[in-house]
Amino acid sequence: MSTLDDVRWQIVTRREPADFLYAVTTMGIYCRPGCPSPAPKRTNVRYFPAPAAAEAEGFRACKRCDPKGERVAIAQAVVRDACAHIEAEPAIPSLETLAKRSGYSRFHFLRLFREHTGLTPRSYAEGVRARRLQAALVAGTRVADAVAEAGFGSESRVYEDTGKLLGMTPGALRRGGAGETIRTALADSPFGRLLIGATATGVCFLGFAEPDDALLGDIRARFPKATLVPDDAALTETVRAVVGFMEEPKAALDLPLDLRGTAFQLRVWETLRKIPAGETRTYAQLAVMVGNPAAIRAVARSCATNPVSLAVPCHRVVGSNGDLTGYRWGVPRKAALLGREKAASRV
């Protein structure tokens, strides 16, 4: 029969992550089980539950696997500082400037930044610039002024990269739905009040669990210049489908949609629709599905800005440890939705 130490030794030899530490008596160091250092002899290994216990016996932390997480914490602080600097600067800082600010070489700083954000500093800065442009246009700023304020050198650059930056032309974003009519319907649902907004193309907004005024405020913020027209009759079938899905999600909520966002957001939203009901994916898994394994934070932001919940099921994404994490319409409702989907999938 295997002992606890037998199991631990197998974990160490396979370099699997685990909730204990091992120390090597001949080296005087302690490590995580997944440490890439050469495998020690079993007779020289001792096990500890935490860094304090190992250090009390005179062992020091391994510099390769960083069992105390000190290097990771320092790296995270460096990257946070760099991101804050990029956000504050009107122009894109050079890699040389950012590396000098961090105290690391250009190569080492670039590696740290990529590891913790999934992006190069320039890609991150371009995303900041695109968000500035988007915010200015939504606020009604003239296109030329918004382009200048966001730090772009010319309008031509913006129009060349329209799909990547905004998902629509700057003029269309600035118009904020001007000239468009959005039909709306409010109804009761198993999770509180429900609001559906639809253009001639399809559903552009789906929200619930808030007072009517708050829900209408959400859609007006997204389409500030559109004309909202109450039209319960035209949306009767759509409301019925959404309420039915909330009550008993046996099949996917298949609605015609009018999704507007950046090219990356659209890719994330389309990928979310591929997660089967009754199943979940982590943000890291979703990033892999999108085709950019390192873009976990960008994927999470895209989930948070999803305008048509349920039809684009962002509630099926969970934290790396399985925690439900945040949800725009409340974590208890996320838990209830997942529970109903799992129950329906077993029938």
SVG drawing of the C-alpha trace seen along z (x, -y; Angstrom):
<svg xmlns="http://www.w3.org/2000/svg" viewBox="-48 -68 73 70">
<polyline fill="none" stroke="black" stroke-width="0.4" points="0.0,0.0 1.3,-3.5 2.1,-5.9 1.6,-9.7 5.3,-10.1 5.1,-7.6 2.4,-9.7 4.3,-12.9 7.4,-11.4 5.5,-10.4 4.2,-14.0 7.8,-15.4 9.2,-13.0 6.3,-13.9 6.8,-17.6 3.1,-18.1 1.7,-21.1 0.6,-20.3 -0.1,-22.0 3.1,-21.0 6.8,-21.8 9.8,-19.5 13.3,-20.2 16.6,-18.7 18.9,-18.1 22.1,-18.1 21.3,-21.4 19.7,-23.2 16.8,-24.5 13.1,-23.9 11.0,-23.8 7.6,-23.5 6.8,-20.0 6.8,-21.3 10.4,-22.8 12.4,-22.3 15.6,-21.6 17.2,-18.1 15.4,-15.4 16.9,-14.8 17.6,-11.5 14.6,-10.3 16.7,-9.7 17.6,-13.4 14.0,-14.7 11.8,-16.1 8.3,-17.5 6.8,-20.6 3.3,-22.2 4.5,-25.8 7.6,-28.0 7.7,-29.0 8.0,-25.3 10.9,-24.7 12.7,-27.8 12.3,-27.0 14.4,-23.9 17.1,-26.0 16.2,-25.6 16.1,-28.5 13.8,-29.1 14.8,-27.9 15.5,-30.7 14.2,-28.7 10.7,-27.8 10.2,-30.7 8.2,-28.8 7.4,-32.0 6.1,-33.8 8.4,-36.8 9.8,-37.1 6.3,-36.8 5.0,-39.6 7.9,-41.8 7.3,-41.1 3.6,-41.9 4.4,-45.2 6.8,-46.1 4.2,-45.3 1.4,-47.1 3.7,-50.2 4.4,-49.9 0.7,-49.6 -0.1,-52.7 2.7,-54.6 1.4,-53.6 -2.2,-54.6 -1.0,-58.0 1.2,-58.9 -0.5,-60.6 2.0,-59.0 3.2,-55.4 6.4,-55.0 9.3,-53.3 10.4,-49.8 13.7,-51.4 11.9,-54.0 9.7,-51.3 12.6,-48.9 14.8,-51.7 11.9,-52.7 11.5,-49.1 15.3,-48.6 15.4,-45.5 17.1,-45.0 14.9,-45.4 14.8,-41.7 13.9,-40.8 11.3,-43.5 9.7,-42.4 9.5,-38.8 8.0,-39.8 5.4,-42.0 4.4,-39.3 4.1,-36.7 1.8,-38.8 -0.4,-40.5 -0.2,-38.3 0.8,-41.3 3.8,-43.3 4.0,-46.8 3.3,-48.3 0.2,-46.1 -1.0,-47.0 -0.5,-50.7 -2.3,-50.5 -5.3,-49.0 -5.2,-51.9 -5.2,-54.3 -8.1,-52.5 -10.1,-52.7 -9.4,-56.5 -10.6,-56.9 -13.7,-54.8 -14.6,-56.8 -14.1,-60.2 -16.2,-59.2 -19.0,-57.8 -18.9,-61.2 -19.6,-62.9 -16.1,-64.4 -15.4,-65.2 -13.5,-62.4 -10.5,-64.5 -10.3,-65.8 -10.9,-62.3 -8.1,-60.9 -5.7,-63.6 -6.7,-63.3 -6.2,-59.5 -2.6,-59.9 -3.0,-58.7 -0.9,-60.5 -3.6,-60.7 -7.1,-59.8 -5.9,-57.5 -4.3,-55.2 -7.5,-54.8 -9.6,-54.1 -7.0,-51.6 -7.3,-49.6 -11.0,-50.3 -12.0,-46.6 -9.1,-45.9 -9.6,-49.1 -13.3,-49.7 -15.3,-47.0 -17.0,-49.9 -16.1,-53.1 -15.3,-56.1 -18.2,-58.0 -20.7,-55.1 -19.3,-54.9 -19.5,-58.7 -23.1,-58.7 -24.0,-56.4 -26.9,-54.9 -28.1,-58.2 -30.7,-57.5 -31.4,-54.0 -34.5,-52.7 -34.2,-50.1 -37.4,-48.3 -37.5,-47.4 -39.6,-45.1 -39.7,-44.9 -41.0,-41.8 -40.9,-39.7 -38.6,-36.8 -37.4,-34.2 -34.4,-36.5 -36.3,-39.8 -37.1,-42.4 -35.9,-41.7 -35.1,-44.1 -34.6,-43.2 -33.5,-45.7 -33.4,-44.9 -32.4,-46.6 -33.6,-45.6 -30.6,-43.2 -31.2,-41.4 -31.0,-41.6 -28.4,-44.3 -29.1,-44.3 -30.3,-41.7 -30.2,-42.5 -32.1,-41.5 -32.3,-41.6 -32.4,-45.4 -35.2,-48.1 -36.6,-49.2 -34.9,-52.6 -31.5,-51.0 -31.9,-48.6 -33.1,-51.3 -30.1,-53.4 -27.8,-50.6 -29.1,-50.5 -29.1,-54.3 -25.5,-54.4 -24.6,-52.0 -26.7,-53.7 -27.0,-57.3 -28.5,-58.8 -30.7,-56.0 -34.5,-56.2 -35.9,-53.6 -39.4,-52.5 -41.4,-50.2 -42.7,-47.4 -43.7,-44.5 -45.8,-42.9 -42.9,-42.7 -40.6,-41.1 -43.1,-38.7 -41.5,-35.6 -38.0,-36.8 -39.2,-37.5 -40.9,-34.1 -37.6,-32.4 -35.5,-34.2 -37.8,-33.6 -38.2,-29.9 -34.4,-29.6 -34.1,-31.0 -36.7,-28.6 -35.5,-25.5 -32.3,-25.8 -32.6,-22.6 -31.4,-24.1 -29.2,-27.0 -30.8,-30.4 -30.6,-30.9 -31.5,-34.5 -30.6,-36.8 -28.0,-39.2 -26.6,-42.6 -23.2,-42.5 -20.9,-45.5 -17.4,-45.6 -13.8,-45.3 -12.6,-42.4 -11.2,-40.7 -14.4,-41.2 -16.5,-39.7 -14.1,-36.7 -14.5,-36.2 -18.3,-36.5 -18.6,-34.1 -16.4,-31.6 -18.5,-31.9 -21.5,-30.7 -19.6,-27.4 -19.5,-26.4 -22.2,-23.8 -25.0,-24.3 -24.2,-22.5 -20.4,-23.0 -18.0,-25.7 -14.6,-26.9 -12.0,-28.9 -10.8,-32.3 -7.5,-30.6 -9.3,-27.9 -11.4,-30.5 -8.2,-32.4 -6.9,-29.2 -10.2,-28.7 -9.9,-32.3 -6.4,-31.5 -4.5,-33.7 -3.6,-31.7 -1.8,-34.6 -4.7,-37.1 -6.5,-36.0 -7.2,-39.6 -8.4,-40.8 -10.8,-37.8 -12.1,-38.6 -12.7,-42.2 -14.6,-41.1 -16.8,-38.8 -17.5,-41.8 -18.6,-44.0 -20.9,-41.4 -24.1,-43.3 -26.4,-40.2 -26.1,-37.9 -27.6,-34.5 -27.5,-34.6 -23.7,-35.0 -23.3,-32.9 -20.5,-34.6 -22.0,-32.9 -20.3,-29.7 -16.8,-31.1 -15.3,-30.5 -12.1,-31.2 -9.1,-28.9 -10.0,-27.3 -13.7,-26.8 -14.9,-29.9 -17.8,-31.7 -16.0,-35.1 -17.9,-38.2 -21.0,-38.4 -22.7,-41.5 -26.1,-40.3 -25.0,-38.9 -23.1,-35.7 -26.1,-34.0 -27.9,-34.3 -24.9,-32.9 -24.9,-29.9 -28.6,-29.4 -28.2,-29.5 -25.3,-27.0 -27.2,-24.8 -30.3,-24.7 -28.2,-24.1 -26.4,-21.2 -29.7,-19.7 -31.2,-20.1 -28.2,-18.5 -28.6,-15.3 -32.2,-14.8"/>
</svg>
